[in-house]
Structure formats: structure tokens, C-alpha cells
Amino acid sequence: MGKLTTYLMIVTGILVLFHYSGIIGADEGSAILSYATNPTNLRNLDISDIIEIAIQGAVASAISIVAIASGHLELAMMSAVAIFFWNLLTDMLIVYNKIVAVNANYTPIAVILIAVPFIVLLLVIVDWWRGRDT
């Protein structure tokens, strides 16, 4: 689990860097990132954010209950990773759209910045799932 944890921390750091540099604005991105980086936003919950967090919580709870009932505790851990991955994907797509909006010639750079971390993260998750993570 060493590679997975390390890589998740690196990708989370990149995401937070995008947020604090202003690329991902306060009103953009996933609700979880918005509330984690600025807890005072919890006072002004939008209905869309409530729905997003409720759906993610329901999915994580359902996967965890099924995983615990079936005896596969790894699935419960993977539900948290899957929700993190979904939020990361939505936030990185915002970064991609902003890079392309500045200049369409930057599309290859944006694809490299966005696609490479996801491909590597997916490979690390598959290695961890198969037990080859050292």
C-alpha cells in the first residue's frame, strides 16, 4: 500500500496546489474540495452540493455495507478511493478546460498534465488491488 498512499498524497497535493493557485476557483470543482479547503463554506450550502455529497455518501455507505457483509474489506477501502478518484477527475477536467480556454494550442500540454497522473494512478490502484504493491 506504500505506492498507492504515496501517489494519492502527491495527486492530492497537486489538486490543492491548483486550488490555492486560483486555477480552480472557490465556486468550482468538487464540493468536498471546496469544503475541505474552506470550512466556512459549510454555512452556505448549495442544493447541488448537498445532492453531490449525499450521493457520494450513499454510494460509499452502500459499497461499505456490501463489502463488510460479504467479508471483502478491501472493497470498503476501494469505495473511498473511487469517490476520491471521481472528485479528482472532475477537478482535473476543470483545470483542462481552463488551459484550453486560454489557448487551444495548449491542448497537448493540458492532456499531458491531466492524463498522465490519472493513468499512473489507475496503474498503481490495479497493482495494489492485485497485491503487487510494495
PyMOL commands that set and color helices and strands:
alter all, ss='L'
color gray80, all
select helices_A, chain A and resi 2-21+31-37+39-43+47-70+73-102+104-130
alter helices_A, ss='H'
color red, helices_A
deselect
rebuild
show_as cartoon
